[in-house]
Amino acid sequence: QVRLVESGGGLVQPGGSLRLSCLASGFTFSSAIMRWYRQAPGKERELVATITPGGEITNYVDSVKGRFTISRDNAKNTVYLQMNNLKPEDTAVYYCRTIRLGAVYWGQGTQVTVSS
């Protein structure tokens, strides 16, 4: 079955960096568009970044452009989110997501807290 497992979250000071990972299994990862979302307390879940199957095209929400980088390693079935210059407003639970055969799959999420 499809499984997505995020890791790499934690507590970081403003201006710091984190790299999130999402390990995928149960489907042909190299054929899948992958996305990172986040959900802050009291807010709706929002799309943060998207990467095409080969990694040639990426897109970002405006608030993270120039600070976050999505990438993937198809040999390791893993998608990454490198987050630099983190701000308190980046505090959220971060999720990876994919769609396979019309069904949406989410990981369990990883908490990112940006605070001094």
DANORUR-V872299 format. One record per helix or strand of 3 or more residues. SS is the DSSP state (@ for helix, = for strand). FROM is the first residue (numbers start at 0). TO is the last residue. If there is no record, write none. Layout:
ss=SS from=FROM to=TO
ss=SS from=FROM to=TO
This chain:
ss== from=2 to=6
ss== from=9 to=11
ss== from=17 to=24
ss=@ from=28 to=30
ss== from=33 to=38
ss== from=45 to=50
ss== from=57 to=59
ss=@ from=61 to=63
ss== from=67 to=72
ss== from=77 to=82
ss=@ from=87 to=89
ss== from=91 to=99
ss== from=102 to=105
ss== from=109 to=113
